[in-house]
Amino acid sequence: MPPKILVVEDYPDLGELLCQILQRGGMTATLSPGGSEALRMAASMCPDAVLLDLMLPDIGGLDVCSRLKSDLATANIPILFVTCAENENCFRDCFRFGAYDVLRKPYNAQKVVQTVFAAMEWARSQKMAPKSGEFQFDPEEPKTAARGMEEMFARMSQFPQLYARLHEPMVKTLGSFFYPQDAAAAGIPRRVDISYRIETQSQNNEPDLTLHFHWTPAETSAGRSWFSFWKKEDAAPAWLSDLRKIPGAHIESVENGDVEINFSRPGEFPADGVVPPPEKITDHAPQP
C-alpha cells in the first residue's frame, strides 16, 4: 500500500503540483486548502507524513503543527513545512514546533520525494526507540536540535500521561534554546548537551522523566548563579527557572557545567512550587 501524504496548501496550483510530485514518487496525496480542514483530515486518515504550508488563511501552519504534535493520535506523524520565506527565524520557528524539515518553494521534485521518504523512515525508527537518548542544542543547528527533541517526544509518547503532561510545557520552556538572541538573554550557554531517560517503577505507574544538561562553563556568563539559584530563585538563569515551574519538576544535582532535573508525577512534591534543595551541590566556579 503506497504511503499516504496530506498536503496542506491554500494555493490550488501549488498544492496540485506538490501532489503530482508525490504521486510520481509512488505515494498517494490528499490536498487540504486550510488548517482547520487539515486537522480534521489528519485525525481521520492518519497520514504517513504532512507537508504543511507555513502561511494559511485560517489557522497558521505553526499552530496546525503544534496541535498535531499535542494530540497523541497524530504526535508521531512527521511534518515538513513548505514555504517561500527567507527569514532565518521562520525556519527556527518551524523546527521549534516539531518540524522534521523545511522545504523551500519553488520545489525541487527529487528533493521533495527524498525528504518525505526519509521523514517516514525516521518516524518508523522511533517506534522501536529505547527510552533514553541524547541530543545537542546549538542555535546554529536548529534542525539537529529539533530532530533530537522529536525523538525524545516520540519515546515519551509511549506513555500517554507523561506525554500529555510534559509535551506542551517542554516545547514552551525549551523554545528559547533555538534563538541565539533569546538564548543569550536567558543565560543559556552557546551549546548544551541534553541526555534523558524515562523510568518507571512498575507498569501501573506513570514514569518519571529525567533531563541532564551539560555545557562548557566558559560558554556562559551566568557565573555563580548556576550554584546559588537553589538558595535564591531570582539568581537562577531564566531557562532553568522556567523548567522548575513545570509541575513535578525538582533539581536532583548541580555541578559546574551540569544540571539534572527530574520530572516526577505531580503530588510527590509540594504543590506550592517550593522545590526541595538539590541532594548534591558541587561548586567549582571561580571566585569573583
C-alpha positions as a Markdown table, in Angstrom:
| # | Residue | x | y | z |
|---|---|---|---|---|
| 1 | Met | 0.0 | 0.0 | 0.0 |
| 2 | Pro | 1.6 | 3.4 | -1.0 |
| 3 | Pro | 2.3 | 5.9 | 1.7 |
| 4 | Lys | -0.5 | 8.5 | 2.4 |
| 5 | Ile | 0.6 | 12.1 | 2.4 |
| 6 | Leu | -1.5 | 15.0 | 3.5 |
| 7 | Val | -0.6 | 18.3 | 1.6 |
| 8 | Val | -1.8 | 21.5 | 3.2 |
| 9 | Glu | -1.6 | 24.4 | 0.7 |
| 10 | Asp | -4.1 | 27.2 | 0.1 |
| 11 | Tyr | -2.9 | 28.0 | -3.4 |
| 12 | Pro | -4.6 | 25.3 | -5.6 |
| 13 | Asp | -2.0 | 25.3 | -8.4 |
| 14 | Leu | 0.9 | 24.9 | -5.9 |
| 15 | Gly | -1.0 | 22.2 | -4.0 |
| 16 | Glu | -1.8 | 20.2 | -7.1 |
| 17 | Leu | 1.9 | 20.5 | -8.2 |
| 18 | Leu | 3.1 | 19.1 | -4.9 |
| 19 | Cys | 0.5 | 16.3 | -5.1 |
| 20 | Gln | 1.7 | 15.4 | -8.6 |
| 21 | Ile | 5.3 | 15.3 | -7.4 |
| 22 | Leu | 4.4 | 12.9 | -4.6 |
| 23 | Gln | 2.3 | 10.7 | -6.8 |
| 24 | Arg | 5.1 | 10.4 | -9.3 |
| 25 | Gly | 7.3 | 9.3 | -6.4 |
| 26 | Gly | 5.0 | 6.4 | -5.6 |
| 27 | Met | 2.8 | 8.0 | -2.9 |
| 28 | Thr | -0.8 | 9.0 | -2.6 |
| 29 | Ala | -1.5 | 12.6 | -1.9 |
| 30 | Thr | -4.6 | 14.3 | -0.5 |
| 31 | Leu | -4.9 | 18.1 | -0.7 |
| 32 | Ser | -6.3 | 20.4 | 2.1 |
| 33 | Pro | -6.7 | 24.1 | 1.4 |
| 34 | Gly | -6.6 | 25.2 | 5.1 |
| 35 | Gly | -5.5 | 24.5 | 8.6 |
| 36 | Ser | -8.9 | 23.6 | 10.1 |
| 37 | Glu | -9.7 | 21.0 | 7.4 |
| 38 | Ala | -6.1 | 19.7 | 7.7 |
| 39 | Leu | -6.6 | 18.9 | 11.4 |
| 40 | Arg | -9.8 | 17.0 | 10.7 |
| 41 | Met | -8.2 | 15.1 | 7.8 |
| 42 | Ala | -5.1 | 14.2 | 9.8 |
| 43 | Ala | -7.3 | 12.8 | 12.5 |
| 44 | Ser | -9.3 | 10.7 | 10.2 |
| 45 | Met | -6.8 | 9.5 | 7.6 |
| 46 | Cys | -3.7 | 9.1 | 9.8 |
| 47 | Pro | -1.2 | 10.1 | 7.0 |
| 48 | Asp | 2.3 | 8.9 | 6.9 |
| 49 | Ala | 3.6 | 12.5 | 6.6 |
| 50 | Val | 2.2 | 16.0 | 6.3 |
| 51 | Leu | 3.5 | 18.7 | 4.0 |
| 52 | Leu | 2.4 | 21.9 | 5.6 |
| 53 | Asp | 2.4 | 25.4 | 4.2 |
| 54 | Leu | 3.6 | 27.9 | 6.8 |
| 55 | Met | 1.1 | 30.7 | 5.7 |
| 56 | Leu | -2.5 | 29.6 | 5.7 |
| 57 | Pro | -5.7 | 31.7 | 5.6 |
| 58 | Asp | -7.5 | 30.3 | 8.6 |
| 59 | Ile | -5.0 | 28.7 | 11.1 |
| 60 | Gly | -1.3 | 29.3 | 10.7 |
| 61 | Gly | 0.9 | 26.4 | 9.9 |
| 62 | Leu | 2.8 | 26.7 | 13.2 |
| 63 | Asp | -0.5 | 26.4 | 15.1 |
| 64 | Val | -1.5 | 23.4 | 13.0 |
| 65 | Cys | 1.8 | 21.8 | 13.7 |
| 66 | Ser | 1.5 | 22.5 | 17.4 |
| 67 | Arg | -2.0 | 20.9 | 17.6 |
| 68 | Leu | -0.9 | 17.8 | 15.7 |
| 69 | Lys | 2.1 | 17.3 | 18.0 |
| 70 | Ser | -0.1 | 17.9 | 21.1 |
| 71 | Asp | -2.5 | 15.1 | 20.1 |
| 72 | Leu | -1.2 | 11.6 | 20.8 |
| 73 | Ala | -3.1 | 10.3 | 17.8 |
| 74 | Thr | -1.1 | 12.5 | 15.4 |
| 75 | Ala | 2.0 | 13.3 | 17.5 |
| 76 | Asn | 4.4 | 11.0 | 15.7 |
| 77 | Ile | 3.4 | 12.0 | 12.1 |
| 78 | Pro | 6.5 | 13.7 | 10.6 |
| 79 | Ile | 5.7 | 17.2 | 9.4 |
| 80 | Leu | 7.6 | 19.0 | 6.7 |
| 81 | Phe | 6.9 | 22.7 | 6.2 |
| 82 | Val | 6.8 | 24.2 | 2.8 |
| 83 | Thr | 7.5 | 27.9 | 2.5 |
| 84 | Cys | 8.9 | 30.7 | 0.4 |
| 85 | Ala | 10.1 | 32.6 | 3.5 |
| 86 | Glu | 13.8 | 33.6 | 3.6 |
| 87 | Asn | 13.8 | 34.8 | 7.2 |
| 88 | Glu | 16.1 | 32.6 | 9.3 |
| 89 | Asn | 13.8 | 32.9 | 12.3 |
| 90 | Cys | 10.9 | 31.4 | 10.3 |
| 91 | Phe | 12.9 | 28.2 | 9.9 |
| 92 | Arg | 13.8 | 28.3 | 13.6 |
| 93 | Asp | 10.0 | 28.6 | 14.4 |
| 94 | Cys | 9.3 | 25.6 | 12.3 |
| 95 | Phe | 11.9 | 23.4 | 14.0 |
| 96 | Arg | 10.9 | 24.6 | 17.4 |
| 97 | Phe | 7.3 | 23.4 | 16.9 |
| 98 | Gly | 8.4 | 20.0 | 15.8 |
| 99 | Ala | 9.1 | 20.0 | 12.0 |
| 100 | Tyr | 11.2 | 17.2 | 10.6 |
| 101 | Asp | 12.4 | 19.5 | 7.9 |
| 102 | Val | 11.6 | 22.6 | 5.8 |
| 103 | Leu | 11.2 | 22.6 | 2.0 |
| 104 | Arg | 11.6 | 25.9 | 0.2 |
| 105 | Lys | 9.5 | 27.0 | -2.7 |
| 106 | Pro | 9.9 | 26.6 | -5.7 |
| 107 | Tyr | 10.0 | 22.9 | -5.3 |
| 108 | Asn | 12.8 | 20.6 | -6.3 |
| 109 | Ala | 10.8 | 17.4 | -7.1 |
| 110 | Gln | 13.7 | 15.0 | -6.4 |
| 111 | Lys | 14.4 | 16.6 | -3.0 |
| 112 | Val | 10.7 | 16.6 | -2.1 |
| 113 | Val | 10.4 | 12.9 | -2.7 |
| 114 | Gln | 13.7 | 12.0 | -1.0 |
| 115 | Thr | 12.9 | 14.1 | 2.1 |
| 116 | Val | 9.4 | 12.7 | 2.5 |
| 117 | Phe | 10.7 | 9.1 | 2.3 |
| 118 | Ala | 13.5 | 10.0 | 4.8 |
| 119 | Ala | 10.9 | 11.5 | 7.2 |
| 120 | Met | 8.7 | 8.4 | 7.1 |
| 121 | Glu | 11.7 | 6.1 | 7.7 |
| 122 | Trp | 12.7 | 8.2 | 10.6 |
| 123 | Ala | 9.2 | 8.1 | 12.1 |
| 124 | Arg | 9.2 | 4.3 | 11.7 |
| 125 | Ser | 12.5 | 4.0 | 13.5 |
| 126 | Gln | 11.1 | 5.9 | 16.5 |
| 127 | Lys | 8.5 | 3.2 | 17.2 |
| 128 | Met | 11.2 | 0.8 | 18.4 |
| 129 | Ala | 13.4 | 3.5 | 20.0 |
| 130 | Pro | 14.8 | 3.0 | 23.5 |
| 131 | Lys | 13.6 | 5.1 | 26.4 |
| 132 | Ser | 16.8 | 7.1 | 26.7 |
| 133 | Gly | 18.9 | 9.2 | 24.4 |
| 134 | Glu | 20.8 | 12.4 | 24.0 |
| 135 | Phe | 21.0 | 15.4 | 21.7 |
| 136 | Gln | 22.6 | 18.8 | 21.4 |
| 137 | Phe | 21.2 | 22.3 | 21.4 |
| 138 | Asp | 23.1 | 24.7 | 19.2 |
| 139 | Pro | 21.3 | 27.8 | 17.9 |
| 140 | Glu | 23.4 | 27.5 | 14.7 |
| 141 | Glu | 21.9 | 24.0 | 14.1 |
| 142 | Pro | 18.2 | 24.2 | 14.8 |
| 143 | Lys | 17.3 | 21.2 | 12.6 |
| 144 | Thr | 19.6 | 18.9 | 14.7 |
| 145 | Ala | 18.1 | 20.2 | 17.9 |
| 146 | Ala | 14.6 | 19.7 | 16.6 |
| 147 | Arg | 15.3 | 16.2 | 15.5 |
| 148 | Gly | 16.6 | 15.3 | 18.9 |
| 149 | Met | 13.7 | 16.8 | 20.7 |
| 150 | Glu | 11.2 | 15.0 | 18.5 |
| 151 | Glu | 13.0 | 11.7 | 19.2 |
| 152 | Met | 12.6 | 12.4 | 22.9 |
| 153 | Phe | 8.9 | 13.2 | 22.5 |
| 154 | Ala | 8.4 | 10.1 | 20.4 |
| 155 | Arg | 9.7 | 8.0 | 23.2 |
| 156 | Met | 7.6 | 9.9 | 25.8 |
| 157 | Ser | 4.5 | 9.3 | 23.6 |
| 158 | Gln | 4.7 | 5.6 | 24.6 |
| 159 | Phe | 3.4 | 6.8 | 28.0 |
| 160 | Pro | 0.3 | 8.9 | 27.3 |
| 161 | Gln | 0.0 | 10.5 | 30.7 |
| 162 | Leu | 3.7 | 11.6 | 30.7 |
| 163 | Tyr | 3.4 | 13.0 | 27.2 |
| 164 | Ala | 0.1 | 14.9 | 27.9 |
| 165 | Arg | 1.7 | 16.4 | 31.0 |
| 166 | Leu | 5.1 | 17.4 | 29.7 |
| 167 | His | 5.0 | 17.9 | 25.9 |
| 168 | Glu | 3.5 | 21.4 | 25.8 |
| 169 | Pro | 5.5 | 23.0 | 28.7 |
| 170 | Met | 8.7 | 21.4 | 27.4 |
| 171 | Val | 8.1 | 22.9 | 23.9 |
| 172 | Lys | 7.5 | 26.3 | 25.6 |
| 173 | Thr | 10.3 | 26.3 | 28.1 |
| 174 | Leu | 13.0 | 24.9 | 25.7 |
| 175 | Gly | 11.9 | 27.3 | 22.9 |
| 176 | Ser | 14.5 | 30.0 | 23.7 |
| 177 | Phe | 17.2 | 27.4 | 23.0 |
| 178 | Phe | 16.5 | 27.8 | 19.3 |
| 179 | Tyr | 17.2 | 31.5 | 19.0 |
| 180 | Pro | 20.7 | 32.9 | 19.7 |
| 181 | Gln | 19.5 | 36.2 | 21.0 |
| 182 | Asp | 16.9 | 34.7 | 23.3 |
| 183 | Ala | 19.4 | 32.1 | 24.5 |
| 184 | Ala | 21.9 | 34.8 | 25.5 |
| 185 | Ala | 19.2 | 36.7 | 27.3 |
| 186 | Ala | 18.1 | 33.6 | 29.2 |
| 187 | Gly | 21.6 | 32.7 | 30.3 |
| 188 | Ile | 21.9 | 29.6 | 28.0 |
| 189 | Pro | 25.4 | 28.6 | 27.0 |
| 190 | Arg | 26.2 | 28.5 | 23.3 |
| 191 | Arg | 25.9 | 24.7 | 23.2 |
| 192 | Val | 24.1 | 22.4 | 25.6 |
| 193 | Asp | 24.2 | 18.6 | 25.5 |
| 194 | Ile | 21.0 | 17.1 | 26.8 |
| 195 | Ser | 20.6 | 13.4 | 27.8 |
| 196 | Tyr | 17.3 | 12.0 | 29.0 |
| 197 | Arg | 15.9 | 8.8 | 30.4 |
| 198 | Ile | 12.4 | 7.6 | 31.1 |
| 199 | Glu | 12.0 | 5.3 | 34.1 |
| 200 | Thr | 9.0 | 3.6 | 35.8 |
| 201 | Gln | 8.8 | 1.6 | 38.9 |
| 202 | Ser | 6.0 | -0.7 | 37.7 |
| 203 | Gln | 3.6 | -1.0 | 34.7 |
| 204 | Asn | 0.9 | 0.7 | 36.7 |
| 205 | Asn | 2.9 | 3.9 | 37.5 |
| 206 | Glu | 3.3 | 6.9 | 35.3 |
| 207 | Pro | 7.1 | 7.0 | 34.6 |
| 208 | Asp | 9.5 | 9.8 | 35.6 |
| 209 | Leu | 11.5 | 11.8 | 33.0 |
| 210 | Thr | 15.0 | 12.9 | 33.9 |
| 211 | Leu | 16.9 | 15.5 | 31.9 |
| 212 | His | 20.6 | 16.1 | 32.3 |
| 213 | Phe | 22.0 | 19.4 | 30.9 |
| 214 | His | 25.8 | 19.6 | 30.2 |
| 215 | Trp | 27.7 | 22.6 | 28.9 |
| 216 | Thr | 31.1 | 24.1 | 29.0 |
| 217 | Pro | 31.2 | 26.6 | 31.9 |
| 218 | Ala | 33.3 | 29.1 | 30.0 |
| 219 | Glu | 30.5 | 29.4 | 27.4 |
| 220 | Thr | 28.1 | 31.2 | 29.8 |
| 221 | Ser | 28.3 | 34.4 | 31.6 |
| 222 | Ala | 25.9 | 33.3 | 34.3 |
| 223 | Gly | 28.8 | 32.9 | 36.8 |
| 224 | Arg | 27.9 | 31.8 | 40.2 |
| 225 | Ser | 24.2 | 32.0 | 39.6 |
| 226 | Trp | 24.4 | 28.4 | 38.5 |
| 227 | Phe | 25.3 | 27.4 | 42.0 |
| 228 | Ser | 23.4 | 29.9 | 44.1 |
| 229 | Phe | 20.0 | 29.6 | 42.3 |
| 230 | Trp | 18.7 | 27.0 | 44.7 |
| 231 | Lys | 19.2 | 29.4 | 47.6 |
| 232 | Lys | 17.9 | 32.5 | 45.8 |
| 233 | Glu | 15.4 | 31.8 | 43.0 |
| 234 | Asp | 15.9 | 35.1 | 41.2 |
| 235 | Ala | 19.6 | 34.2 | 40.7 |
| 236 | Ala | 18.6 | 31.3 | 38.5 |
| 237 | Pro | 19.0 | 31.6 | 34.7 |
| 238 | Ala | 15.6 | 32.2 | 33.1 |
| 239 | Trp | 15.5 | 28.9 | 31.3 |
| 240 | Leu | 16.2 | 26.9 | 34.5 |
| 241 | Ser | 13.6 | 28.9 | 36.4 |
| 242 | Asp | 11.0 | 28.1 | 33.7 |
| 243 | Leu | 11.8 | 24.4 | 33.8 |
| 244 | Arg | 11.4 | 24.5 | 37.6 |
| 245 | Lys | 7.8 | 25.8 | 37.2 |
| 246 | Ile | 6.7 | 22.6 | 35.4 |
| 247 | Pro | 4.5 | 20.5 | 37.8 |
| 248 | Gly | 6.6 | 17.8 | 39.3 |
| 249 | Ala | 10.0 | 19.2 | 38.5 |
| 250 | His | 12.8 | 19.1 | 41.0 |
| 251 | Ile | 16.5 | 19.5 | 40.9 |
| 252 | Glu | 18.5 | 16.4 | 41.6 |
| 253 | Ser | 22.0 | 17.6 | 41.2 |
| 254 | Val | 24.0 | 20.6 | 40.2 |
| 255 | Glu | 27.7 | 20.7 | 39.3 |
| 256 | Asn | 30.0 | 23.0 | 37.3 |
| 257 | Gly | 28.5 | 22.7 | 33.8 |
| 258 | Asp | 25.8 | 20.2 | 34.7 |
| 259 | Val | 22.2 | 20.3 | 35.9 |
| 260 | Glu | 20.0 | 17.3 | 36.3 |
| 261 | Ile | 16.2 | 17.7 | 36.6 |
| 262 | Asn | 13.7 | 15.0 | 37.4 |
| 263 | Phe | 10.0 | 15.4 | 36.3 |
| 264 | Ser | 8.1 | 13.1 | 38.6 |
| 265 | Arg | 4.4 | 12.7 | 39.0 |
| 266 | Pro | 2.6 | 15.8 | 40.4 |
| 267 | Gly | 1.8 | 15.5 | 44.1 |
| 268 | Glu | 5.1 | 13.8 | 45.0 |
| 269 | Phe | 6.4 | 17.2 | 46.0 |
| 270 | Pro | 4.8 | 20.3 | 47.4 |
| 271 | Ala | 2.2 | 21.9 | 45.1 |
| 272 | Asp | 3.1 | 25.4 | 46.3 |
| 273 | Gly | 6.1 | 25.4 | 43.9 |
| 274 | Val | 8.7 | 25.1 | 46.7 |
| 275 | Val | 11.3 | 22.7 | 45.3 |
| 276 | Pro | 13.5 | 20.8 | 47.8 |
| 277 | Pro | 17.2 | 21.7 | 47.7 |
| 278 | Pro | 19.4 | 19.6 | 45.5 |
| 279 | Glu | 20.8 | 16.4 | 47.0 |
| 280 | Lys | 24.2 | 17.4 | 45.8 |
| 281 | Ile | 25.7 | 20.8 | 45.2 |
| 282 | Thr | 29.3 | 21.0 | 44.0 |
| 283 | Asp | 30.6 | 24.5 | 43.5 |
| 284 | His | 33.7 | 24.6 | 41.3 |
| 285 | Ala | 33.0 | 28.1 | 39.9 |
| 286 | Pro | 35.9 | 30.5 | 40.3 |
| 287 | Gln | 35.6 | 33.1 | 42.9 |
| 288 | Pro | 34.6 | 36.6 | 41.6 |
